[in-house]
Amino acid sequence: MGSLTLKVVDFVIQLAVILFAISFHESAHAYAALKFGDTTARDLGRISLNPIRHLDPFGSVLLPLIMYIASSGRLIFGAAKPTPVNLSNTRNPRLANLVVSAAGPVSNFLLASIALLALLGIKSANPEAIAQLARAVQGHQFASGTLAPLTYVLFQFAVVNVLLGVFNLIPIPPLDGSGVLVSVFGGGIARAYAAMAPFGFILLILLMSTGFLSRIFRPVLIAIYRVVFGGLA
């Protein structure tokens, strides 16, 4: 398989993972809102793992491609269109906002935990399969062996979901972290975030362009690498 073909296959795998991750994330928001009495997202079909329901042309397709190219295939990231929630329809709007906001990142951490547990299970039963994965990740190439496709997908699943969860906890609107803070502190924080909301996207672009996100993601990635590859000979 040629180098270009490998990169295309790698991108397709990572894109499929990010599309599933953001679909699960947005469905979690919608489901949490429904449990508090707001049917808005459910009525729009947003409790679904079908990526088309959540697709944003820029955030779900172009952004992953741009980040994949910019990072030389080391990192892919994306976003879905926001899940609509009408807090006025909910019981206890403040608690609803907290739970709905947290549901997305929590869902991603849950998926990442499942993937990591699966990798640790494989590592215990077949250390060589994880050693091959380590060489593949370090060399940005596919490993050989019958378990290679599975371990690679699980690894990408863990990385993408952890990063997506961490990213969404950044307390800048419209990210979920801002909803959590507003729900916990209310009052002045809520007013400050309401004033900040129109500029949230600009602030996020600045964080990306200044390398701030890399400083957040790097220790997270190192922790994942240590969990998966630690102890290998």
C-alpha positions in Angstrom: 0.0 0.0 0.0 1.5 3.3 -1.1 2.2 6.3 1.2 -0.6 8.4 -0.2 -3.1 5.5 0.1 -2.1 4.9 3.7 -2.7 8.5 4.5 -6.1 8.5 2.8 -7.1 5.3 4.7 -5.8 6.8 8.0 -7.8 10.0 7.4 -11.0 8.0 6.6 -10.6 6.0 9.8 -10.0 9.0 11.9 -12.9 10.9 10.3 -15.2 8.0 10.9 -14.2 8.0 14.6 -14.7 11.8 15.0 -18.1 11.6 13.3 -19.2 8.9 15.7 -17.8 10.7 18.7 -19.5 14.0 17.9 -22.8 12.2 17.1 -22.7 10.4 20.5 -21.8 13.7 22.2 -24.7 15.7 20.7 -27.1 12.8 21.3 -26.1 12.8 24.9 -27.0 16.5 25.1 -30.4 15.9 23.4 -31.2 12.9 25.6 -30.3 14.8 28.8 -32.5 17.7 27.8 -35.4 15.2 27.1 -35.0 13.8 30.6 -35.6 17.2 32.0 -38.7 17.8 29.9 -37.4 19.6 26.8 -38.3 17.7 23.6 -36.8 20.3 21.1 -33.7 18.3 20.1 -35.6 15.0 20.1 -38.3 16.5 17.8 -35.5 17.5 15.4 -34.1 14.0 15.3 -31.0 14.8 17.3 -31.1 11.7 19.5 -29.3 9.7 16.8 -26.0 8.2 16.0 -26.5 9.1 12.3 -23.8 11.7 11.7 -26.0 13.4 9.0 -28.3 14.5 11.8 -25.5 16.4 13.5 -23.3 17.4 10.5 -21.8 20.8 10.2 -20.1 21.3 6.8 -17.1 23.2 8.3 -16.8 21.7 11.7 -17.5 18.1 10.7 -15.6 17.8 7.4 -13.4 20.8 6.6 -12.0 21.3 10.1 -10.9 17.7 10.5 -9.2 17.8 7.1 -7.5 21.1 7.9 -6.2 19.8 11.2 -5.1 16.4 9.7 -3.0 18.2 7.1 -1.7 20.9 9.5 -0.6 18.2 12.0 0.9 15.9 9.4 -1.7 13.3 10.3 -1.0 13.3 14.1 -4.3 15.0 15.1 -7.8 15.2 13.8 -10.5 17.2 15.4 -14.0 18.3 14.6 -17.3 19.7 15.7 -21.0 19.2 15.1 -23.8 21.8 14.8 -25.0 22.7 18.4 -27.9 20.7 19.8 -30.9 23.1 20.4 -32.1 23.2 24.0 -34.9 25.3 25.4 -34.3 25.6 29.1 -37.7 27.2 29.6 -39.3 23.9 28.8 -37.3 22.1 31.5 -37.9 21.3 35.1 -35.3 23.2 37.2 -33.6 25.0 34.3 -30.4 25.6 36.3 -29.9 22.0 37.1 -31.0 21.0 33.6 -28.4 23.4 32.1 -25.7 21.8 34.3 -26.6 18.2 33.4 -27.2 18.9 29.7 -23.9 20.8 29.4 -21.9 18.1 31.1 -23.6 15.2 29.3 -21.6 15.7 26.1 -18.1 15.6 27.6 -19.1 12.8 30.0 -20.3 10.7 27.1 -17.0 11.1 25.3 -15.0 10.2 28.4 -17.2 7.1 28.7 -16.5 6.0 25.1 -12.7 6.7 25.7 -12.8 4.6 28.9 -14.4 1.7 27.0 -11.7 1.9 24.3 -8.9 2.1 26.8 -10.2 -0.8 28.8 -10.3 -2.9 25.6 -6.8 -1.9 24.7 -5.6 -2.8 28.2 -7.3 -6.2 27.8 -5.6 -6.8 24.6 -2.3 -5.7 26.1 -2.7 -8.2 28.9 -3.5 -11.1 26.5 -1.2 -10.1 23.7 1.4 -7.5 24.5 3.0 -7.8 21.1 -0.2 -6.5 19.5 0.1 -3.3 21.5 3.9 -3.1 20.8 3.1 -3.2 17.1 0.5 -0.5 17.7 3.1 1.7 19.4 5.5 1.3 16.5 2.7 2.1 14.1 1.7 5.3 16.0 5.3 6.5 16.3 6.0 5.8 12.7 2.6 6.9 11.4 2.1 3.7 9.5 -0.1 0.7 9.8 1.0 -2.3 11.9 0.8 -5.9 10.7 -1.1 -8.6 12.4 -4.7 -9.7 12.7 -5.3 -7.4 15.6 -3.7 -4.3 14.0 -6.9 -2.8 12.5 -8.8 -3.3 15.8 -6.1 -1.8 18.1 -5.6 1.1 15.7 -9.3 2.0 15.7 -9.5 1.6 19.5 -6.5 3.8 20.0 -8.0 6.6 17.7 -11.3 6.1 19.5 -9.6 6.8 22.9 -7.6 9.8 21.7 -10.4 11.5 19.8 -13.0 11.1 22.6 -10.7 12.2 25.4 -9.6 15.3 23.4 -13.2 16.1 22.4 -14.3 15.9 26.0 -11.4 18.0 27.3 -11.9 20.6 24.5 -15.6 21.0 25.3 -14.9 21.6 29.0 -13.0 24.8 28.1 -15.1 27.5 29.7 -15.6 29.6 26.6 -19.0 29.9 25.0 -20.5 28.0 23.1 -18.4 25.1 24.6 -20.0 23.0 27.3 -17.6 24.2 30.0 -19.3 27.6 29.9 -22.7 26.1 30.5 -21.3 24.1 33.5 -19.8 27.3 35.1 -23.0 29.3 34.5 -25.1 26.6 36.1 -22.8 26.3 39.1 -22.2 30.0 39.8 -25.0 31.8 38.0 -25.4 35.6 38.7 -22.5 37.6 37.5 -20.9 34.7 35.7 -24.0 34.2 33.7 -24.1 37.9 32.7 -20.4 37.9 31.8 -20.8 34.8 29.6 -23.9 36.3 27.9 -21.7 39.3 27.0 -18.9 37.1 25.8 -21.0 34.7 23.7 -20.9 36.8 20.5 -17.1 36.6 20.6 -16.7 33.0 21.7 -15.8 31.7 18.3 -13.1 34.4 17.8 -11.6 33.5 21.2 -11.5 29.8 20.2 -9.7 30.7 16.9 -7.2 32.7 18.9 -6.6 29.7 21.2 -6.0 27.4 18.2 -3.7 29.9 16.4 -1.6 30.7 19.5 -0.9 27.1 20.3 -2.8 27.2 23.6 -4.8 24.2 22.7 -1.7 22.2 22.0 -0.5 23.0 25.5 -3.8 21.6 26.9 -3.8 18.6 24.6 -0.1 17.6 25.0 -0.3 16.3 28.6 -3.5 14.6 27.9 -2.0 12.7 24.9 1.1 11.8 27.0 -1.2 10.4 29.7 -3.0 8.2 27.1 0.3 7.0 25.7 1.5 6.0 29.2 -1.7 4.2 29.9 -1.7 2.2 26.6 2.0 1.7 26.0 3.5 1.9 29.5 5.4 -1.2 30.7 6.1 -2.5 27.2 9.6 -4.0 26.7 
